[in-house]
Amino acid sequence: MILDRVQQILSSEETIPVTHKGTPIWIEKLNPMNQTALVTGKTGQYTVDITELIEQ
């Protein structure tokens, strides 16, 4: 996913489904400087590269 789209999802009032490696996640915070996002998934919170996120 690209930075602009992650920012749009974060600011959206709608719930937009996103996955990371096939697992549904919730984007908590974006770090635009290093192109990563803090996400929450089944195993807790972790940081991922935004290019690994897929909008469903």
PyMOL Python script that loads the backbone (N, CA, C, O; Angstrom):
from pymol import cmd

cmd.read_pdbstr("""\
ATOM      1  N   MET A   1       0.846  -1.154   0.000  1.00  0.00           N
ATOM      2  CA  MET A   1       0.000   0.000   0.000  1.00  0.00           C
ATOM      3  C   MET A   1       0.904   1.232   0.000  1.00  0.00           C
ATOM      4  O   MET A   1       2.039   1.179   0.473  1.00  0.00           O
ATOM      5  N   ILE A   2       0.400   2.322  -0.525  1.00  0.00           N
ATOM      6  CA  ILE A   2       1.183   3.554  -0.569  1.00  0.00           C
ATOM      7  C   ILE A   2       0.816   4.468   0.607  1.00  0.00           C
ATOM      8  O   ILE A   2      -0.256   4.341   1.199  1.00  0.00           O
ATOM      9  N   LEU A   3       1.719   5.378   0.925  1.00  0.00           N
ATOM     10  CA  LEU A   3       1.577   6.261   2.068  1.00  0.00           C
ATOM     11  C   LEU A   3       0.260   7.041   2.047  1.00  0.00           C
ATOM     12  O   LEU A   3      -0.436   7.111   3.060  1.00  0.00           O
ATOM     13  N   ASP A   4      -0.080   7.621   0.906  1.00  0.00           N
ATOM     14  CA  ASP A   4      -1.307   8.421   0.818  1.00  0.00           C
ATOM     15  C   ASP A   4      -2.548   7.604   1.172  1.00  0.00           C
ATOM     16  O   ASP A   4      -3.451   8.103   1.844  1.00  0.00           O
ATOM     17  N   ARG A   5      -2.593   6.372   0.729  1.00  0.00           N
ATOM     18  CA  ARG A   5      -3.773   5.542   1.003  1.00  0.00           C
ATOM     19  C   ARG A   5      -3.846   5.168   2.483  1.00  0.00           C
ATOM     20  O   ARG A   5      -4.937   5.136   3.053  1.00  0.00           O
ATOM     21  N   VAL A   6      -2.721   4.888   3.107  1.00  0.00           N
ATOM     22  CA  VAL A   6      -2.721   4.584   4.538  1.00  0.00           C
ATOM     23  C   VAL A   6      -3.235   5.796   5.314  1.00  0.00           C
ATOM     24  O   VAL A   6      -4.012   5.640   6.256  1.00  0.00           O
ATOM     25  N   GLN A   7      -2.814   6.992   4.930  1.00  0.00           N
ATOM     26  CA  GLN A   7      -3.285   8.208   5.586  1.00  0.00           C
ATOM     27  C   GLN A   7      -4.792   8.379   5.408  1.00  0.00           C
ATOM     28  O   GLN A   7      -5.481   8.792   6.340  1.00  0.00           O
ATOM     29  N   GLN A   8      -5.306   8.067   4.221  1.00  0.00           N
ATOM     30  CA  GLN A   8      -6.741   8.155   3.964  1.00  0.00           C
ATOM     31  C   GLN A   8      -7.513   7.174   4.841  1.00  0.00           C
ATOM     32  O   GLN A   8      -8.557   7.518   5.395  1.00  0.00           O
ATOM     33  N   ILE A   9      -7.006   5.968   4.964  1.00  0.00           N
ATOM     34  CA  ILE A   9      -7.665   4.951   5.788  1.00  0.00           C
ATOM     35  C   ILE A   9      -7.691   5.388   7.248  1.00  0.00           C
ATOM     36  O   ILE A   9      -8.713   5.246   7.920  1.00  0.00           O
ATOM     37  N   LEU A  10      -6.580   5.916   7.740  1.00  0.00           N
ATOM     38  CA  LEU A  10      -6.521   6.378   9.127  1.00  0.00           C
ATOM     39  C   LEU A  10      -7.498   7.516   9.406  1.00  0.00           C
ATOM     40  O   LEU A  10      -8.073   7.579  10.493  1.00  0.00           O
ATOM     41  N   SER A  11      -7.692   8.405   8.455  1.00  0.00           N
ATOM     42  CA  SER A  11      -8.572   9.552   8.669  1.00  0.00           C
ATOM     43  C   SER A  11     -10.033   9.268   8.311  1.00  0.00           C
ATOM     44  O   SER A  11     -10.904  10.104   8.555  1.00  0.00           O
ATOM     45  N   SER A  12     -10.302   8.112   7.744  1.00  0.00           N
ATOM     46  CA  SER A  12     -11.659   7.761   7.336  1.00  0.00           C
ATOM     47  C   SER A  12     -12.548   7.463   8.539  1.00  0.00           C
ATOM     48  O   SER A  12     -12.098   6.893   9.533  1.00  0.00           O
ATOM     49  N   GLU A  13     -13.800   7.854   8.435  1.00  0.00           N
ATOM     50  CA  GLU A  13     -14.778   7.522   9.466  1.00  0.00           C
ATOM     51  C   GLU A  13     -15.300   6.101   9.274  1.00  0.00           C
ATOM     52  O   GLU A  13     -15.870   5.516  10.196  1.00  0.00           O
ATOM     53  N   GLU A  14     -15.108   5.554   8.096  1.00  0.00           N
ATOM     54  CA  GLU A  14     -15.531   4.192   7.786  1.00  0.00           C
ATOM     55  C   GLU A  14     -14.484   3.188   8.263  1.00  0.00           C
ATOM     56  O   GLU A  14     -13.313   3.528   8.435  1.00  0.00           O
ATOM     57  N   THR A  15     -14.920   1.952   8.471  1.00  0.00           N
ATOM     58  CA  THR A  15     -13.986   0.867   8.756  1.00  0.00           C
ATOM     59  C   THR A  15     -13.594   0.252   7.416  1.00  0.00           C
ATOM     60  O   THR A  15     -14.443  -0.260   6.686  1.00  0.00           O
ATOM     61  N   ILE A  16     -12.323   0.304   7.103  1.00  0.00           N
ATOM     62  CA  ILE A  16     -11.818  -0.216   5.831  1.00  0.00           C
ATOM     63  C   ILE A  16     -10.957  -1.432   6.137  1.00  0.00           C
ATOM     64  O   ILE A  16      -9.937  -1.310   6.815  1.00  0.00           O
ATOM     65  N   PRO A  17     -11.353  -2.606   5.645  1.00  0.00           N
ATOM     66  CA  PRO A  17     -10.586  -3.824   5.945  1.00  0.00           C
ATOM     67  C   PRO A  17      -9.196  -3.805   5.322  1.00  0.00           C
ATOM     68  O   PRO A  17      -9.026  -3.515   4.138  1.00  0.00           O
ATOM     69  N   VAL A  18      -8.198  -4.125   6.163  1.00  0.00           N
ATOM     70  CA  VAL A  18      -6.796  -4.183   5.730  1.00  0.00           C
ATOM     71  C   VAL A  18      -6.193  -5.451   6.314  1.00  0.00           C
ATOM     72  O   VAL A  18      -6.513  -5.845   7.435  1.00  0.00           O
ATOM     73  N   THR A  19      -5.315  -6.085   5.540  1.00  0.00           N
ATOM     74  CA  THR A  19      -4.625  -7.274   6.040  1.00  0.00           C
ATOM     75  C   THR A  19      -3.116  -7.098   5.938  1.00  0.00           C
ATOM     76  O   THR A  19      -2.602  -6.296   5.159  1.00  0.00           O
ATOM     77  N   HIS A  20      -2.430  -7.886   6.762  1.00  0.00           N
ATOM     78  CA  HIS A  20      -0.972  -7.982   6.702  1.00  0.00           C
ATOM     79  C   HIS A  20      -0.642  -9.470   6.655  1.00  0.00           C
ATOM     80  O   HIS A  20      -0.898 -10.203   7.610  1.00  0.00           O
ATOM     81  N   LYS A  21      -0.078  -9.900   5.550  1.00  0.00           N
ATOM     82  CA  LYS A  21       0.256 -11.314   5.352  1.00  0.00           C
ATOM     83  C   LYS A  21      -0.955 -12.210   5.592  1.00  0.00           C
ATOM     84  O   LYS A  21      -0.849 -13.276   6.199  1.00  0.00           O
ATOM     85  N   GLY A  22      -2.114 -11.751   5.099  1.00  0.00           N
ATOM     86  CA  GLY A  22      -3.334 -12.542   5.171  1.00  0.00           C
ATOM     87  C   GLY A  22      -4.114 -12.423   6.468  1.00  0.00           C
ATOM     88  O   GLY A  22      -5.203 -12.985   6.586  1.00  0.00           O
ATOM     89  N   THR A  23      -3.576 -11.701   7.443  1.00  0.00           N
ATOM     90  CA  THR A  23      -4.237 -11.548   8.734  1.00  0.00           C
ATOM     91  C   THR A  23      -4.892 -10.168   8.832  1.00  0.00           C
ATOM     92  O   THR A  23      -4.241  -9.157   8.568  1.00  0.00           O
ATOM     93  N   PRO A  24      -6.164 -10.115   9.205  1.00  0.00           N
ATOM     94  CA  PRO A  24      -6.810  -8.817   9.377  1.00  0.00           C
ATOM     95  C   PRO A  24      -6.114  -8.008  10.473  1.00  0.00           C
ATOM     96  O   PRO A  24      -5.779  -8.539  11.532  1.00  0.00           O
ATOM     97  N   ILE A  25      -5.903  -6.726  10.206  1.00  0.00           N
ATOM     98  CA  ILE A  25      -5.239  -5.852  11.181  1.00  0.00           C
ATOM     99  C   ILE A  25      -5.985  -4.530  11.261  1.00  0.00           C
ATOM    100  O   ILE A  25      -6.823  -4.214  10.416  1.00  0.00           O
ATOM    101  N   TRP A  26      -5.661  -3.770  12.293  1.00  0.00           N
ATOM    102  CA  TRP A  26      -6.167  -2.412  12.474  1.00  0.00           C
ATOM    103  C   TRP A  26      -4.943  -1.499  12.511  1.00  0.00           C
ATOM    104  O   TRP A  26      -4.018  -1.732  13.288  1.00  0.00           O
ATOM    105  N   ILE A  27      -4.936  -0.472  11.681  1.00  0.00           N
ATOM    106  CA  ILE A  27      -3.807   0.461  11.655  1.00  0.00           C
ATOM    107  C   ILE A  27      -3.984   1.446  12.800  1.00  0.00           C
ATOM    108  O   ILE A  27      -4.993   2.147  12.876  1.00  0.00           O
ATOM    109  N   GLU A  28      -3.007   1.495  13.683  1.00  0.00           N
ATOM    110  CA  GLU A  28      -3.070   2.369  14.852  1.00  0.00           C
ATOM    111  C   GLU A  28      -2.387   3.712  14.600  1.00  0.00           C
ATOM    112  O   GLU A  28      -2.911   4.766  14.959  1.00  0.00           O
ATOM    113  N   LYS A  29      -1.216   3.655  13.981  1.00  0.00           N
ATOM    114  CA  LYS A  29      -0.403   4.864  13.824  1.00  0.00           C
ATOM    115  C   LYS A  29       0.504   4.708  12.617  1.00  0.00           C
ATOM    116  O   LYS A  29       0.963   3.608  12.307  1.00  0.00           O
ATOM    117  N   LEU A  30       0.754   5.800  11.952  1.00  0.00           N
ATOM    118  CA  LEU A  30       1.607   5.805  10.768  1.00  0.00           C
ATOM    119  C   LEU A  30       2.879   6.590  11.054  1.00  0.00           C
ATOM    120  O   LEU A  30       2.836   7.657  11.668  1.00  0.00           O
ATOM    121  N   ASN A  31       4.014   6.054  10.603  1.00  0.00           N
ATOM    122  CA  ASN A  31       5.279   6.768  10.678  1.00  0.00           C
ATOM    123  C   ASN A  31       5.715   7.063   9.239  1.00  0.00           C
ATOM    124  O   ASN A  31       6.356   6.225   8.605  1.00  0.00           O
ATOM    125  N   PRO A  32       5.368   8.258   8.716  1.00  0.00           N
ATOM    126  CA  PRO A  32       5.672   8.555   7.318  1.00  0.00           C
ATOM    127  C   PRO A  32       7.163   8.672   7.013  1.00  0.00           C
ATOM    128  O   PRO A  32       7.580   8.475   5.871  1.00  0.00           O
ATOM    129  N   MET A  33       7.965   8.989   8.023  1.00  0.00           N
ATOM    130  CA  MET A  33       9.403   9.150   7.795  1.00  0.00           C
ATOM    131  C   MET A  33      10.068   7.845   7.353  1.00  0.00           C
ATOM    132  O   MET A  33      10.926   7.849   6.471  1.00  0.00           O
ATOM    133  N   ASN A  34       9.667   6.727   7.972  1.00  0.00           N
ATOM    134  CA  ASN A  34      10.292   5.460   7.577  1.00  0.00           C
ATOM    135  C   ASN A  34       9.309   4.503   6.914  1.00  0.00           C
ATOM    136  O   ASN A  34       9.603   3.321   6.735  1.00  0.00           O
ATOM    137  N   GLN A  35       8.115   5.035   6.543  1.00  0.00           N
ATOM    138  CA  GLN A  35       7.127   4.258   5.787  1.00  0.00           C
ATOM    139  C   GLN A  35       6.690   2.987   6.524  1.00  0.00           C
ATOM    140  O   GLN A  35       6.570   1.920   5.921  1.00  0.00           O
ATOM    141  N   THR A  36       6.457   3.115   7.827  1.00  0.00           N
ATOM    142  CA  THR A  36       5.974   1.988   8.617  1.00  0.00           C
ATOM    143  C   THR A  36       4.681   2.369   9.320  1.00  0.00           C
ATOM    144  O   THR A  36       4.333   3.545   9.424  1.00  0.00           O
ATOM    145  N   ALA A  37       3.977   1.348   9.799  1.00  0.00           N
ATOM    146  CA  ALA A  37       2.749   1.563  10.542  1.00  0.00           C
ATOM    147  C   ALA A  37       2.734   0.656  11.763  1.00  0.00           C
ATOM    148  O   ALA A  37       3.193  -0.485  11.717  1.00  0.00           O
ATOM    149  N   LEU A  38       2.201   1.184  12.848  1.00  0.00           N
ATOM    150  CA  LEU A  38       1.947   0.380  14.030  1.00  0.00           C
ATOM    151  C   LEU A  38       0.558  -0.202  13.833  1.00  0.00           C
ATOM    152  O   LEU A  38      -0.408   0.536  13.638  1.00  0.00           O
ATOM    153  N   VAL A  39       0.454  -1.521  13.883  1.00  0.00           N
ATOM    154  CA  VAL A  39      -0.826  -2.189  13.647  1.00  0.00           C
ATOM    155  C   VAL A  39      -1.153  -3.120  14.805  1.00  0.00           C
ATOM    156  O   VAL A  39      -0.274  -3.537  15.559  1.00  0.00           O
ATOM    157  N   THR A  40      -2.443  -3.438  14.927  1.00  0.00           N
ATOM    158  CA  THR A  40      -2.893  -4.413  15.907  1.00  0.00           C
ATOM    159  C   THR A  40      -3.516  -5.573  15.151  1.00  0.00           C
ATOM    160  O   THR A  40      -4.377  -5.388  14.291  1.00  0.00           O
ATOM    161  N   GLY A  41      -3.062  -6.773  15.493  1.00  0.00           N
ATOM    162  CA  GLY A  41      -3.593  -7.988  14.879  1.00  0.00           C
ATOM    163  C   GLY A  41      -3.885  -9.018  15.952  1.00  0.00           C
ATOM    164  O   GLY A  41      -3.943  -8.692  17.138  1.00  0.00           O
ATOM    165  N   LYS A  42      -4.068 -10.247  15.539  1.00  0.00           N
ATOM    166  CA  LYS A  42      -4.383 -11.333  16.473  1.00  0.00           C
ATOM    167  C   LYS A  42      -3.314 -11.530  17.539  1.00  0.00           C
ATOM    168  O   LYS A  42      -3.618 -11.915  18.668  1.00  0.00           O
ATOM    169  N   THR A  43      -2.059 -11.263  17.177  1.00  0.00           N
ATOM    170  CA  THR A  43      -0.949 -11.511  18.102  1.00  0.00           C
ATOM    171  C   THR A  43      -0.515 -10.269  18.868  1.00  0.00           C
ATOM    172  O   THR A  43       0.517 -10.296  19.539  1.00  0.00           O
ATOM    173  N   GLY A  44      -1.277  -9.179  18.785  1.00  0.00           N
ATOM    174  CA  GLY A  44      -0.932  -7.961  19.491  1.00  0.00           C
ATOM    175  C   GLY A  44      -0.503  -6.854  18.548  1.00  0.00           C
ATOM    176  O   GLY A  44      -0.839  -6.870  17.363  1.00  0.00           O
ATOM    177  N   GLN A  45       0.241  -5.895  19.076  1.00  0.00           N
ATOM    178  CA  GLN A  45       0.706  -4.771  18.268  1.00  0.00           C
ATOM    179  C   GLN A  45       2.116  -5.019  17.754  1.00  0.00           C
ATOM    180  O   GLN A  45       2.964  -5.587  18.441  1.00  0.00           O
ATOM    181  N   TYR A  46       2.335  -4.575  16.526  1.00  0.00           N
ATOM    182  CA  TYR A  46       3.657  -4.692  15.922  1.00  0.00           C
ATOM    183  C   TYR A  46       3.795  -3.669  14.806  1.00  0.00           C
ATOM    184  O   TYR A  46       2.799  -3.127  14.327  1.00  0.00           O
ATOM    185  N   THR A  47       5.015  -3.407  14.396  1.00  0.00           N
ATOM    186  CA  THR A  47       5.305  -2.433  13.349  1.00  0.00           C
ATOM    187  C   THR A  47       5.606  -3.165  12.047  1.00  0.00           C
ATOM    188  O   THR A  47       6.344  -4.149  12.023  1.00  0.00           O
ATOM    189  N   VAL A  48       5.012  -2.657  10.957  1.00  0.00           N
ATOM    190  CA  VAL A  48       5.209  -3.273   9.644  1.00  0.00           C
ATOM    191  C   VAL A  48       5.520  -2.202   8.604  1.00  0.00           C
ATOM    192  O   VAL A  48       5.184  -1.031   8.783  1.00  0.00           O
ATOM    193  N   ASP A  49       6.155  -2.610   7.537  1.00  0.00           N
ATOM    194  CA  ASP A  49       6.371  -1.747   6.386  1.00  0.00           C
ATOM    195  C   ASP A  49       5.018  -1.576   5.687  1.00  0.00           C
ATOM    196  O   ASP A  49       4.306  -2.559   5.484  1.00  0.00           O
ATOM    197  N   ILE A  50       4.653  -0.352   5.318  1.00  0.00           N
ATOM    198  CA  ILE A  50       3.332  -0.139   4.740  1.00  0.00           C
ATOM    199  C   ILE A  50       3.150  -0.836   3.390  1.00  0.00           C
ATOM    200  O   ILE A  50       2.019  -1.065   2.960  1.00  0.00           O
ATOM    201  N   THR A  51       4.247  -1.171   2.727  1.00  0.00           N
ATOM    202  CA  THR A  51       4.116  -1.870   1.437  1.00  0.00           C
ATOM    203  C   THR A  51       3.597  -3.299   1.636  1.00  0.00           C
ATOM    204  O   THR A  51       3.184  -3.944   0.672  1.00  0.00           O
ATOM    205  N   GLU A  52       3.615  -3.796   2.878  1.00  0.00           N
ATOM    206  CA  GLU A  52       3.118  -5.154   3.167  1.00  0.00           C
ATOM    207  C   GLU A  52       1.625  -5.172   3.496  1.00  0.00           C
ATOM    208  O   GLU A  52       1.049  -6.242   3.693  1.00  0.00           O
ATOM    209  N   LEU A  53       0.989  -3.985   3.557  1.00  0.00           N
ATOM    210  CA  LEU A  53      -0.434  -3.902   3.878  1.00  0.00           C
ATOM    211  C   LEU A  53      -1.264  -4.004   2.613  1.00  0.00           C
ATOM    212  O   LEU A  53      -0.908  -3.453   1.571  1.00  0.00           O
ATOM    213  N   ILE A  54      -2.384  -4.723   2.717  1.00  0.00           N
ATOM    214  CA  ILE A  54      -3.267  -4.907   1.564  1.00  0.00           C
ATOM    215  C   ILE A  54      -4.691  -4.523   1.963  1.00  0.00           C
ATOM    216  O   ILE A  54      -5.246  -5.036   2.934  1.00  0.00           O
ATOM    217  N   GLU A  55      -5.263  -3.603   1.182  1.00  0.00           N
ATOM    218  CA  GLU A  55      -6.649  -3.223   1.406  1.00  0.00           C
ATOM    219  C   GLU A  55      -7.550  -4.275   0.787  1.00  0.00           C
ATOM    220  O   GLU A  55      -7.335  -4.696  -0.349  1.00  0.00           O
ATOM    221  N   GLN A  56      -8.556  -4.698   1.534  1.00  0.00           N
ATOM    222  CA  GLN A  56      -9.445  -5.759   1.049  1.00  0.00           C
ATOM    223  C   GLN A  56     -10.615  -5.222   0.273  1.00  0.00           C
ATOM    224  O   GLN A  56     -11.449  -5.993  -0.199  1.00  0.00           O
TER     225      GLN A  56
END
""", "prot")
cmd.dss("prot")
cmd.show_as("cartoon", "prot")
cmd.util.cbc("prot")
cmd.orient("prot")
